[in-house]
Amino acid sequence: MKIKKGFCVRRVGEENIAVPVGERSKQFRGMIKLNETGNFLWDFFTKEHTVGEAVKALCDEYEVDAETAEQDVARFISVLTENGFAE
């Protein structure tokens, strides 16, 4: 899985915001607020990775158990796919 091109993430105050740019802004008119974990996963999925790789990376980065990481990754991927952000 990989996030489609056409988004950039910017730090605004204390928050990370993903916004569409270029042609993508014609398809999605909004922004996505990312918490710390979401920002980590967004950055991780700017390159092609499997769900298993994401779970391992989340466990390594945040020292969480695999079950929690799997749930977080599943929720993140669900939001991406529901909104057409993933390839």
C-alpha positions in Angstrom: 0.0 0.0 0.0 1.1 3.5 -0.7 -0.5 7.0 -0.3 -1.3 8.6 -3.7 0.8 11.5 -4.9 -0.7 14.9 -4.6 -0.6 15.5 -0.8 1.8 17.4 1.4 2.0 17.4 5.2 2.7 20.7 7.0 3.1 21.5 10.7 0.6 24.2 11.7 1.0 25.2 15.3 1.0 22.0 17.3 -0.7 19.9 14.6 0.3 18.0 11.4 -2.1 18.7 8.5 -2.1 16.8 5.2 -3.5 18.9 2.4 -4.1 18.1 -1.3 -2.1 19.9 -3.9 -2.3 20.4 -7.6 -4.8 18.1 -9.4 -5.5 16.3 -6.2 -7.1 19.4 -4.7 -9.8 19.2 -7.4 -10.8 15.7 -6.1 -10.5 16.3 -2.4 -11.4 19.7 -0.9 -10.3 19.6 2.7 -7.5 18.7 5.0 -6.6 15.8 7.2 -5.5 16.4 10.8 -2.9 13.8 11.8 -2.0 12.9 15.4 1.5 11.8 16.1 0.9 8.2 15.1 -1.1 9.2 12.0 1.8 11.5 10.9 4.2 8.6 11.4 2.1 6.2 9.3 1.4 8.9 6.7 5.2 9.4 6.2 5.7 5.6 6.3 3.2 5.0 3.6 4.6 7.6 1.2 6.6 4.6 0.0 5.2 1.2 -0.8 4.9 -1.0 2.3 2.8 -3.9 3.5 0.5 -3.8 6.5 2.8 -6.1 8.4 5.8 -3.8 7.8 3.7 -0.9 9.1 2.8 -2.8 12.2 6.4 -3.7 12.9 7.5 -0.1 12.3 4.8 1.2 14.7 5.9 -1.3 17.4 9.5 -0.3 17.0 8.9 3.4 17.0 6.3 3.6 19.9 7.0 0.4 21.8 3.4 -0.7 21.7 2.2 -4.3 21.5 1.4 -5.9 18.1 -2.3 -6.0 18.7 -2.6 -2.3 19.4 -0.3 -1.5 16.4 -2.5 -3.7 14.2 -5.6 -1.9 15.3 -4.1 1.5 14.7 -2.8 0.6 11.3 -6.1 -1.0 10.3 -8.0 2.2 11.3 -5.5 4.4 9.4 -5.7 2.3 6.3 -9.5 2.2 6.5 -9.6 6.1 6.4 -7.1 6.2 3.5 -9.0 3.7 1.4 -12.5 5.1 2.2 -11.3 8.5 1.0 -9.4 7.2 -2.0 -6.0 8.3 -0.8 -4.2 4.9 -1.2 -2.9 3.0 -4.2 
